[in-house]
């Protein structure tokens, strides 16, 4: 699929999903030539991609220094969690009303997360958070709205970064995430809209509090 993308789009996805998703990127400057070499494009599409990422607030272009990756403030993290809550609760309501809740697919992602949480391996954190994103995206996609799915997917870099930060800030967070995801799936299976909304809200609130303490 990536072979059909323009150089700018390839650079955009690489920087967003591979670089900006890492907590280690916070506060650093990105080297355009290093990125161009890693992606296999010239510097021009890399610069175009960085300008797109600047428009999304993911990087700041600093004269003579390049692209800076700013830290997320407490307010920005709170806003991210609030937006996620609104989108996920809406998707859950839509799925319940249509009678097509995606719990089977969500459980597959959750089972993989549970397997990783039993390993207690730091190196599996990125894979765990990728599965976390997949779990929630499945719920979002079940609403059948292309715009909703695209909007949620656009939060990916921020979610990966804060998700990894939360895991590294609480050594037992992986196990807790699995328990919280189980409550969301169980509520969907029960067809209880209020319970689903509460399970989503509680899950995001726990993550927010961990991040604000980090």
C-alpha positions as CSV (number, residue, x, y, z in Angstrom):
1,X,0.0,0.0,0.0
2,X,2.8,2.4,0.9
3,X,4.4,1.9,-2.5
4,X,1.4,3.7,-4.0
5,X,1.7,6.7,-1.7
6,X,3.5,9.9,-2.7
7,X,6.9,10.7,-1.1
8,X,5.2,13.3,1.1
9,X,2.6,10.9,2.3
10,X,5.1,8.2,3.1
11,X,7.2,10.7,5.0
12,X,4.1,11.9,6.9
13,X,3.1,8.4,8.0
14,X,6.6,7.5,8.9
15,X,7.2,10.6,11.1
16,X,3.7,10.5,12.6
17,X,3.6,6.7,13.4
18,X,7.3,5.9,14.0
19,X,8.8,9.0,15.4
20,X,6.2,11.2,17.0
21,X,4.5,8.2,18.7
22,X,7.6,7.7,21.0
23,X,7.8,9.5,24.4
24,X,11.6,9.8,23.6
25,X,10.8,12.2,20.7
26,X,9.4,14.8,23.1
27,X,11.6,17.9,23.2
28,X,13.9,16.8,20.3
29,X,14.6,18.4,16.9
30,X,14.0,16.2,13.9
31,X,16.8,16.1,11.2
32,X,15.3,16.3,7.7
33,X,18.2,14.6,6.0
34,X,18.2,11.7,8.5
35,X,14.5,11.3,8.0
36,X,14.9,11.5,4.2
37,X,17.5,8.7,4.3
38,X,15.5,6.5,6.5
39,X,12.4,6.8,4.4
40,X,14.1,6.7,1.0
41,X,12.9,10.1,-0.3
42,X,14.5,13.5,-0.9
43,X,14.3,16.3,1.7
44,X,11.5,18.1,-0.1
45,X,8.7,15.6,0.7
46,X,10.0,15.4,4.2
47,X,9.8,19.2,4.6
48,X,6.2,19.0,3.1
49,X,5.3,16.3,5.6
50,X,6.7,18.3,8.5
51,X,4.6,21.3,7.5
52,X,1.5,19.1,7.5
53,X,2.4,17.9,11.0
54,X,2.9,21.5,12.1
55,X,-0.6,22.3,10.9
56,X,-1.8,19.5,13.2
57,X,0.1,20.8,16.1
58,X,2.4,17.8,16.3
59,X,5.6,19.6,15.6
60,X,6.8,23.3,15.7
61,X,9.0,24.6,12.8
62,X,11.8,26.7,14.4
63,X,13.9,28.9,12.1
64,X,17.4,27.6,11.6
65,X,16.7,24.7,14.0
66,X,14.1,22.6,12.2
67,X,11.1,20.7,13.4
68,X,10.8,20.6,17.2
69,X,8.6,18.0,19.0
70,X,6.8,19.9,21.8
71,X,5.8,18.2,25.0
72,X,2.0,17.8,25.5
73,X,0.7,19.9,28.3
74,X,-1.7,18.7,31.0
75,X,-4.5,20.6,29.3
76,X,-3.7,19.0,25.9
77,X,-3.7,15.5,27.5
78,X,-7.0,16.2,29.2
79,X,-8.5,17.5,26.0
80,X,-7.3,14.4,24.1
81,X,-8.9,12.1,26.7
82,X,-12.2,14.1,26.6
83,X,-12.3,14.0,22.8
84,X,-11.7,10.3,22.9
85,X,-14.5,9.8,25.4
86,X,-17.0,11.6,23.2
87,X,-16.0,9.8,20.0
88,X,-15.9,6.3,21.6
89,X,-19.2,6.7,23.5
90,X,-20.9,7.9,20.4
91,X,-19.5,4.9,18.5
92,X,-20.7,2.5,21.2
93,X,-24.2,4.0,21.2
94,X,-24.4,3.7,17.4
95,X,-23.2,0.1,17.5
96,X,-25.7,-0.9,20.1
97,X,-28.5,0.8,18.2
98,X,-27.6,-1.1,15.0
99,X,-27.3,-4.4,16.9
100,X,-23.8,-4.9,15.4
101,X,-21.4,-4.6,18.3
102,X,-17.8,-5.5,17.3
103,X,-17.1,-7.5,20.5
104,X,-15.6,-10.5,18.7
105,X,-12.9,-8.4,17.0
106,X,-12.3,-6.4,20.2
107,X,-11.8,-9.6,22.1
108,X,-9.1,-10.8,19.7
109,X,-7.1,-7.6,20.3
110,X,-7.8,-7.9,24.0
111,X,-6.6,-11.5,24.1
112,X,-3.3,-10.4,22.5
113,X,-3.0,-7.6,25.1
114,X,-3.5,-10.1,27.9
115,X,-0.8,-12.4,26.5
116,X,1.7,-9.5,26.4
117,X,0.7,-8.3,29.9
118,X,1.6,-11.7,31.3
119,X,5.1,-11.4,29.8
120,X,6.1,-8.3,31.8
121,X,8.5,-7.3,29.0
122,X,9.4,-3.7,28.6
123,X,10.2,-4.2,24.9
124,X,6.6,-5.4,24.2
125,X,5.2,-2.0,25.4
126,X,4.9,-0.6,21.8
127,X,3.1,-3.7,20.6
128,X,0.8,-3.5,23.6
129,X,-0.1,0.1,22.8
130,X,-0.5,-0.7,19.1
131,X,-3.1,-3.3,20.1
132,X,-4.6,-0.8,22.5
133,X,-5.2,1.6,19.5
134,X,-6.6,-1.3,17.5
135,X,-9.0,-2.2,20.2
136,X,-10.5,1.3,20.4
137,X,-10.4,1.8,16.6
138,X,-12.5,-1.3,16.1
139,X,-15.1,0.2,18.3
140,X,-14.9,3.5,16.4
141,X,-15.1,1.8,13.0
142,X,-18.2,-0.1,14.0
143,X,-20.2,3.2,13.9
144,X,-19.8,3.1,10.1
145,X,-18.8,6.7,9.7
146,X,-15.7,7.4,7.5
147,X,-15.3,10.8,9.0
148,X,-15.5,9.6,12.6
149,X,-12.9,6.8,11.8
150,X,-10.6,9.2,10.1
151,X,-10.8,11.8,12.9
152,X,-10.0,9.2,15.5
153,X,-7.2,7.7,13.5
154,X,-5.7,11.2,13.3
155,X,-5.2,11.1,17.1
156,X,-2.9,8.1,16.7
157,X,0.5,9.7,17.3
158,X,-0.7,11.5,20.4
159,X,-2.4,8.4,21.7
160,X,0.6,6.2,21.2
161,X,2.9,8.7,23.0
162,X,0.6,9.2,26.0
163,X,-0.2,5.5,26.1
164,X,3.5,4.5,26.3
165,X,4.1,7.2,28.9
166,X,1.3,5.8,31.0
167,X,2.7,2.3,30.8
168,X,6.2,3.4,31.8
169,X,4.7,5.4,34.7
170,X,2.7,2.5,36.3
171,X,4.4,-0.9,36.3
172,X,1.1,-2.8,36.5
173,X,-0.7,-0.6,33.9
174,X,-0.8,-3.3,31.2
175,X,-2.8,-5.7,33.5
176,X,-5.1,-2.8,34.5
177,X,-5.7,-1.8,30.9
178,X,-6.8,-5.4,30.1
179,X,-9.2,-5.4,33.0
180,X,-10.7,-2.0,31.9
181,X,-11.0,-3.2,28.3
182,X,-12.8,-6.4,29.6
183,X,-15.4,-4.2,31.3
184,X,-16.0,-2.3,28.1
185,X,-16.5,-5.5,26.1
186,X,-18.7,-7.0,28.7
187,X,-20.9,-4.0,28.8
188,X,-21.3,-4.0,25.0
189,X,-22.2,-7.7,25.2
190,X,-24.8,-6.9,27.8
191,X,-26.2,-4.2,25.5
192,X,-26.1,-1.7,28.4
193,X,-25.5,1.7,27.0
194,X,-25.0,3.5,30.3
195,X,-22.6,0.8,31.5
196,X,-20.6,1.0,28.3
197,X,-20.4,4.8,28.6
198,X,-19.2,4.5,32.2
199,X,-16.7,1.8,31.4
200,X,-15.2,4.0,28.6
201,X,-15.2,7.1,30.9
202,X,-13.6,5.3,33.8
203,X,-10.9,3.8,31.5
204,X,-9.9,7.1,30.1
205,X,-10.0,8.8,33.5
206,X,-7.6,6.3,35.1
207,X,-5.2,6.9,32.2
208,X,-5.5,10.7,32.5
209,X,-4.7,10.7,36.2
210,X,-1.6,8.5,35.6
211,X,-0.4,10.9,32.9
212,X,-1.1,14.0,35.0
213,X,1.1,12.5,37.8
214,X,3.8,11.4,35.4
